[in-house]
Amino acid sequence: MSPPNPPRWADALLRLLCTPHLLEEVQGDLYERFQADYLAFGQKEASRRYSLNVIGFVRLRFGFGQAGWSKALRTRTHSNNQTPYPAMFNNYFKIALRNLWRNRTTSVVSILGLSVGLASGLVIFLLVGYLFSFNRYHAKSERIYWVVTDILNDKPQPTDVTPRPVGQVLRDEYPFVENAVRLNNVFGALVGVPDGKGGMSKKFEESRNICFTEPEYFNVFDSEWAAGDQRAALSAPNTVVLSKEYATRYFGTDQAIGKTLRLDNKTDLTVTGIIENPPSNTQLRYDVLISYSTLPGLWNDPGMMQTWGEPITMCWVALKEGVDVARLDQTLAEITRKHYNAKGAGMYKMRTIPLHEMFHMPGYGPAPRPILYALIVVGVFLVIAACVNFINLSTAQAVRRSKEVGVRKTMGSSRAQLIGQFMLETAMLCGAAFIMALLLTQLNLPMLNGALWMLRADISVLDLLNTHAVWWFGSLVMLVILLAGLYPSAVLARFNPVAALKGKPGTGRNGRFSVRKSLVVVQFFITQFHHWRHRDVGAGEAFENGRSRI
């Protein structure tokens, strides 16, 4: 059997870039390492490690910029003291740990400051992300519209309802409408569980989360079914679909198909379907859905479904793909003219509200976009302030490490190597700060969810595991490491070795630490701006009472 050989492309890369008089020594060492890895791990793992060793040699030897590569290829002359190996990372890591332990007080302060700022930013970003996600989990959310009616009196009066027949007319007569569903909210209902003897074994006063709706509801909005037939569940009068939570609440189990509920002590409803609990990031949170065809019998009005009168029921429309909502708006105006006389047509104006924007519209949702954007700005400022504070603390330690830098430069360390070592220390600090920030965030989220109890908020650090959040969080980690590590490490690496050994770490430039001074100014500006926005001028109560006491 032929002896194992390392990857040819890695060998070719090494021969191309390594100084000729060092090639034999470097290649020999790498071959010995390859043979040992082959005996210990096999051909595949040994080849992988050999390739990584070559790549690590090239990256550390010639730098990352195009200019460094061009110079290396042009001259191919390098001194022995600039030939690092991947094993040097272990040395960098040990030195970083020793330096952090030696300056543990400063390290702890740096970690705490950065972690608190990052945790504050993360809480804000999680909150904003949660609020922006409202009503967007539906597959058709971009095509679903809420039809509402404005009553045009002397002062226009907006409502959230339409005349009853509108939904059926849109569904039956206009092909560009994929589906439409009517819905009536129920507030203050009494729901009971019959005991089979004319009474009720349990009674529940429900103030919300109950509605009358049609089977089309499940074609317009996404619901995950646990039991029952989605197509037939609400097709008959006196039927009801429950969420798992409410089925367990009423019957002690979510296996409730065929069981009976009693509405307001007079109408028995048969459970025909069970759905998974709706997510919290929706304004359409319904746990009890009663068939819409129950209404005529409940109100003893058989013709109510075809009555064109005052707006009284909610209507949701899902358009077919590619249909412009302007076409729906024109159709609503046409329906108004067709089914009302001149007086009625002049009194009512139907319009549309997109589902995905409803939560952010004044009058229909509690989270206007300007407020959310302002929160994002606050979160960004908090993260920037934390990074600025971290950078200032790092650069403040530069003088204390000047002799170390001088010795390393005298021994032949390049600027890139020094920056790499200090960046590693910064990355370790930032990593610890991010871990602590995640812990602080998780500790504060129960309080945030409690403040949003009306929304049933369930914000969690695990929300950062989705694709967009991972990309954003990873970018934030890298950005913080670069912002908080690149400048301090560049300052340290720029020290004049002779001056550094004398304890006078001049950088060879006038206005030393000018960037640091600029960062202090930024911190001062943020502090003063916050003070200006929140200062107590002593005139609030006087103005509220309509008189001046200044």
N, C-alpha and C positions, 0 to 999 in steps of 0.2 A: 504494500500500500504506500502510495506517495506521501511524503511528509506534508502537513498542512501549511498552507500559504495564506498570508494576509490579503485583503482585497487589493487588487491591482490599482484601482483608481486612487486609493489612499497612498500607496507607494509612489505612484506617479506624482501626486500632489506634493508629497514630502520631498522628492528629488527636485522638483521644480523650484521650490521656495526655500529650501534649506541651504545655508552657506556650505560650499563644497567641502571646506576643511573640517566641518562639523558633521557632515552627513553620515559618515561611517559610524561615528560614536552615537549619534541620536538614533539612527536607524537600528543599530545593534541593540540599544536599550529597549526600543519599542518591540523588536523581534523577540527578545527575551521575555518581555511582558506578555506578548502574544502567545508564546509557547506555554507559559505558566497558566494563562487563562484557558488555553485549549485543553490542557490536562484537567483543569478544575471545572470548567463549564461547558466545554464542547466547542465545535467549529463556529456555530452561529453566534453565540455570545462572545467568543473571542474576537471574531471579525468585527462585531459591533463595537466592542471596547477599543480595538485597535483604531477603528475609524474615528471614534470620539477623541482618542488621544492625539491623533494627527490634526484633527480640526482644532482641538484646544491649543496645540502647539502653534498652529498657524495664526489663530485669532489673537493669542496673547503676544505672539512675537511681532506681528506686523500691524496691530491695531485694527480699527473698525472702518476707518475712512478710506475713500478711494485714493486719496493722496498717499496714504501709507502703503497701500498695495502697489501703487505705481512706483513709488520709490524703492520698495523691496524688489520688485521685478527688474528695475533698472539697474540698481547697484549690486544687489545681492551681497552686500558686505555688512556684517553685523558683528558686534563684539560678543564674547562669551557670556558676559554678565547680563545679557538681555535675552537669555534663552530659558524662559520659564516652562514648566511642565504642568499638566493638569493636577499633579500631586501638590502643586503650590497652593491650590485652593484650600487644602486641609490646613496648610500653614496660615493662610489668610484668616481662616475661620477661627483657629486657636488664638491668633493675635487679636482678632475682633472681640472674642469672648473675654480675654484678659483686659483689654482696654475698657470694655463696658463694665467689667467688675471693678476695675480700679477707679472708674468715675461713676460708681453706681448711684450716688445721689443725683448727679446731673442726668444720668440715664433714666432714673425713675421719674424725675420731673418732666423730662422730655416725653417719655412714654405716656404719662398721665395727661399732659397737656394736649398731645396729639390725639389720644384716644377719646378724650372728652369732646374735643371739637369734631372729630369724625363721627362719634356716636350721635351728637346733636344733628349733624348733617344727615346721617343715615335715617334717623327717626323722621326728619322732615321729608326726605326723599321717599321713604316707604309710605308715609301718609299721602303725599302728592300722587305717587304711583297708584295707590289704592283708590283715591278719589277720581283719578283720570280713567280708571278701569271700569267705572260704573256703566252698566247696561251694554258693555262691549263683548260679553262672553257669548252672546247669541251669534250663530253663524251668519245670520242675515242682518245683523245690526246696522250695517251701512245702507240697507234697503228698506228698513222698517220706519214708518212714520206714524205719529200720533195725530189724529184729526181732531181739532178743537174748533169751537165756535165763539166768535165775538158778537155780543149783542150790541147793536149800534144805536144806543140812545143818545141823549145829549152828551153824555160822557161814555165812550166805549167801555163795555164791561166784558173782560175776557172770561171764558169758562173752560173747563177741561172735558166737555162732553159734546155730543152731537144728537140730532134726532135719531130715534131707534132704527128706522129703515136704512140709514145711510150705509152701514156695513154690508147688508145683504145686497143692496143695489150695486155697490162697487164690486162685490164678489161675483155677481151673476151677469152684469151687463157690460163690463169693461175688461177686455182681454188683457190689457197691459198690467192689470192687477193680478199678482200671483195668488194672493189670498188676503182676506180681511176677517177680523174677528171683533165681536162686540163684547163689552165687559161692563159689569156694574159692581162697584165696591159696596161692601156691607160693613157698617160701623155699628157697634153696640148690639150684637146678636147674642142670643142665648142658645147654646148648643148642649144637648143632653144625650145620654145613653139610656135608651129604654130598658126597663128591667123585666119586660114581658108580662107585667101585672097591671099595666095602665099607668105606672109611674116611671120615674127615672132614677137609675142607680148613681149617676154622676151628672153634674151640671157645670158648665163652663161659660163664663161671661167673656165673650171675645170682642175686643175693641177694634181689631184690624186683622189683616191677612186673610180675609174671606171675600170671595167674589162670586158672582154669577157669570158664566162665560160659555162659549160654544166649543164644540170639538176642534174647530179650526185653531183654537188657542195653541195647541201643541204642534201645529204645522207652521205657525208664525214664530213662536218663541221656543227656545230649546229647553227641554225637560228630560231628565233621565228617568226612564220608567223602571220600577222595581217589580210591579205586578199589575196585571190587567191588560186589556186591549185598548191601545191608544186611539184607534179609529172609532170604537164604539162606546168608549167610557162615558162620555157626556152627551150621547146622542138621544137618550130617552129622558123624559121628565123625572124629577125626584131621584136623581143619581148624583153622586159626589165622588170626587177624587181627593185623596189626602196625601200630605207629605208623610214621610216615615216618622218625623218628630211628632206630628199631631196624631197620627194613628196610634203610636205608642202612648201618647198622652191620654187619649180617649179610651182605648181598649187594653192597654198594658202590653201590646205587641204590635208589630207592624204587619202581621198576617191578618189583615182586617177585611179582605175581599168578601162581600156578601153580608157583612154586618150592617147594622142600622143605627143612624143618628137621627135625632129629632131637633128641628129648627124652630125656635121660638114657641115651643110647647104645642105645635100644631101640624107641622109638616115632617113626615118621615122621609129620610134620604137613605138610599142603599149605596154602600161603598162599592164602586166598580173599578177603582184603580188606585195604585200606590206609586208615588214618585219619590225620587231622592230629594233630600232637603235642598231648597233653593240656595244658591250662594248668597253671601251677604252683600256683594257689590251689585245690587239691583234695586231699582225702585219698584219693581213689580214682584214683590215678595208675597206670594199667595201659598198658604198651606192648606186651605180648604177651598176647593173649586167646585161650585154647584152648577148643574146643567142650566143653561140659559132658558131652555124650554120649560123650566119649573115656574118661571115668573107669571105667566098668564093665570095658571091655577092658583098660585099663591095670592095674587092680587085680584082674582076673580074678574079678569078683563081679557077675554079671548082675542079681541082685536087689537090689543095694545102694540103688537109687533109691527103693524102696518100703519100706525098713526103718525102723521107728520105734524108735530106740534113743537113744543119747546124742547130744546136740547136736554137730554136726560141720561144718555148712555155713552160710555167711552168707546172709541173706535180706533183700531190699529190696522194699518195697511202695510202689506209686504209687496213691493213692486218687483216686477220681473227684472232680471239683470239687463243693464243698459238703458233702462227707462229713466228719463229726466223727471225729477219731482215737479218741475213746472207743469208738466202734462197733468199730473194729479191735481195741482192747484186749479188749473183751468177746468178740469172735470168737476171739481167741487162747486165752482161758481155756476157751471151749467146745471148741476143737480139742484142747486138752490133756486135758480130761475124756473126750472121745470116743475118743481113740486110745491112752490109757494106762489101766492099771488104777489102783485107788485109791492104791497105793503110789507108782506112777510119777507120777500126777497131783499127789500131795503133794510130790514131789521137784523137779519142774520148774515154773517160772513164766516164761512168755514176756511180754515187754513191748516197748514201742516207744521209739525215740529219733529225733527229727526230724533230718533231714539237715542243715538249715541251722543247727542248734544243736549238732551233734555236735562240732565243732571247739572249742567253748567249754565242754564238759562235763567235769568232773574224771573222770579215768579213761579217757576216750575222746578227748580232745583236749588240746593243750598250751597253749591260750590262754584261760584262764577270763576271763569278762567283768569281774570286779572288777579284775583286773590291767590290762586294756585301759582301763577307766575311769580307773584311777590314772595311767596313761600320758597320757591326755588331759588330766587335771588338771595334770600336770607340764608338758606342752606349752603349756597356757594360761598357766601361771605364767611360763614362759620368755618368751613373747610379751609378757605384761604387763610383766615386768621390763625387757625391751628398750624398750618404749614409755615406761615411766616414766623410764628413763635418758635417752632421747632428749628427753623433755619437759623434764627438769631441765637438760640441756645447752642447750636452746633458750631457756629462761627466764633462764639465767645470762648469755646474751648480750643480754638486754633493756636493761640499763643502758648497754652500749656503743653501742646504737643509739638512745639516748634523744634525742640532738640531731637525728638524722635524722627521728624521729617528730615532734619539736617543729616543725621547719622545714616538714614536710609539712602538719601541722595548721594552722600559721600561713598557709600558702599556700592553705588551703581544703579539704584532703583530708578526706573524711568518715571516720567510724570504719569503715563498711562497706568503703570503698575500701582502707583500711589493712589490715583483716583479710584482704581478698581478695588483696592483694599478698603478705602474709606467709604466707597459706595456699598460694599458688603456690610460694613458696620451699620450704615444707615438703613439698609434693607432689613437687617435683623431688628433694629429698633422699630422700624415701620411695621414689620410683621407682628411684633409683640403688641404694638399699639392697635393694629387692626383687629387682632384677636380680642384684646380687651374692649375695643369699641363694639364688637359684635356682642360681647357679654353684657356691656352696659345698655346696648340697644334692646336686647331681649328682656332685661330687667325693667326697662321703662315702657315696653309695649303694653303690658297689662293695664297700666294707668291710662295710656292713650286709648286703648280699646274701651275702657270704662267711660272715658269722656265722650266716646262716640257710640254710646249704648243704643241710641235711637236707630242707628244704622246697623246694629248687630255686628259691628266691626270685629274681624278676626285677623288683624294684621300680625304677621309673624316674620322672624328673621328668615324662615324657610322660603319666604316670597322672593328672596334673592337668588333662588336656585333656578328660576326660569331663564331661558336663553338670553333675553334682552338684559335682565338684571345681572346675569353672570358677566356678560360683555361689559356692561356699564361699571360693575363693581371691579372687575379686573383692570379696566382702563383707569379707574380712580386710584387703585393701588399703585399702578405703574406711574401715574402722574404725580402722586404724592412722593414716591421714592425719588423720582427725577427732580421735582421741585425742592424737596427737603434734603436731598443728598448731593446733587450735582454741584451746586454752587459752593457749599462748605468744603467738599472734597477738592474742588478746583482751587479754592483759596489755599488750602493746606499744601497741595502739590506745587503751588507757585512760589513757595517760600525760597528765598536765596539760601543755599546750604550753609555758606560761611556765616551769614548773619544769623541764621537759625541756631547754629552751634554756639554763638555768642549770646543767645537769648534775645536777639533783636530780629524777629522774623519779618524782615522787609520783603515786600513782593516785587520791588522794582518798579512800582507805579505810584504816582501821586494820588492822594485821596484814597488811602487804603480803606477797604471795607465800605466803599461807597454804596454798593448794593445793599449791604446790611443797614446802612443809614436810611436808604430809601425804604426798606422794609419796615423800619421803625416808624417812619413817617406814615406809611400805609396803616400800620396798627393804630397810630394816634388818630388818623382820620376816621377809621371805622369806629373807634371809641367815642370820638366827639360827635359823629353822626348819630350814633345810638343814643347818646346823652341828649342831643338836640331833639330827637324824635320822641323821647320819653320823659323829658324834664317836666316837673310840676311847676307851672307858671303861677299857680295860686288863684286862677280866675275861672276855673271850670264851673264850679258851683254857682258863682255869681252870674255867669252868662246863662246857665241853664235856668235860673230863676228869673231871667229877664231884667236883671239890674246889675249895675257895675259897682264893684267894691274894691277896685284897684286904687 
